[in-house]
Amino acid sequence: MTPSVADPFVPFIVEQLEKYPKLCASRLFEMVRQRGYPGGPDHFRRVVAQHRPRRPAEAFQRLKTLPGEQAQVDWAHFGKVAIGKATRVLWAFVMVLSYSRHLFLRFYLGSSMPFFLRGHVEAFSAWNGVPRVLLYDNLKSAVLERQGEAIRFNPTLLELAAHYRFEPRPVAVARGNEKGRVERAIRYIRDAFFAARSFVDVVDLNEQAHQWATEQAAVRPWVEDKARRVRDAFADEQGKLLPLPHDPFPAHERVQVEVGKTPYVRFDLNDYSVPHDRVRRSLTVVADLETVRVIDGAEVVAVHSRCWDRDQQVELPEHLTRLAQEKRRAREHRGLDRLSKAAPTSQSFLRLIAERGHNLGSTTARLLALLDWAGAAELEEALVEVLERDAIHVGAVRQVLDRRRFERGLPPPVLLSLAPSAHRDLVVNPHSLSTYDTLKTEDEHGQ
């Protein structure tokens, strides 16, 4: 063998790697250069690789399970999808029966606890049964805390397990091989189903996933007996699963929301309308994949189709109609109140308008315009005159105002449009200036 320039330094390299097995080659290269190594870094890396101690290979025993005994569960990330202005993360919930390798696949736009629960509920429903043990890795939806063998499960998962009577069992830390069936199933899904797959939306994707899982994936050879199919092994296993309870577990998103001044609740990036009489309250939103329900106590006050876009106002027409009607009635009440204070005769005038079947709202609005145009005193006098003449329409009031101003030689009034404010509807009743003349006369006599 041809001698190498690194040969004199091999004992030093071996000694350092025994002390520090993870010592990188670049650091070792600097150390041997300081000791006179004349070679380059590329050759030196090959030398280090030959002498670096390797962890002995670990052998794994193939785990066998009985029919109906076990299933393995995991999430898999499949990129993102754009929905309108929103970008949602696409997750696949995968559950595999350990005996038959029959798999359940469902895609969701999130991996939070409500989606995790829904995946279980839909898988059990699809199989019409429940395996006795479910294996998880240490995801937060299953395990909140772990110290050695001491495990604190997510309490919601324990509620689900009690409802369906299965045992949740997390695998050991850094022991992904213990749930290798679901890991291999996810790779199989990526390669045999999702690669080059086109779909319109998540609903379409799930329809394709269901068809693929129950057809193509179900006819692949069964690993325990190549002469049989996964579908055949699942037929044997299905009868060994635990029976379903009478009612499915409630897998809903449930959040408390605050309603502000506007009649909308904020949920998952969007605003959903509620009746206008529910503002300034705390309400509850209960949502599934299709529907958003808004609840006040025990009463359901709004039901919407769920929107997966973002920054949208999802509204029910009846909510907007009732709000508009309420605002219109409020404006009419404020207008009537203002007219009655400024021109008391307007009450009699409007009562006759209503009795004769005319539009009360438009008449009130036109009288308010005349009030702003001519003033309270002028409008009151004009209303008295039209009532005496029994000319009960707004045009007659306007004619009287024009005639009286013309007879007094007054110029046409200038109408100033006031911006909405707390002072706009204030009514100031003018008084005769003769009162001040009387006060002046009394003062002079008193002197």
Summary of the structure (lengths in Angstrom):
residues: 447
radius of gyration: 40.9
end to end distance: 139.3
largest distance: 140.6
contacts: 1199
relative contact order: 0.07
helix: 44%
strand: 21%
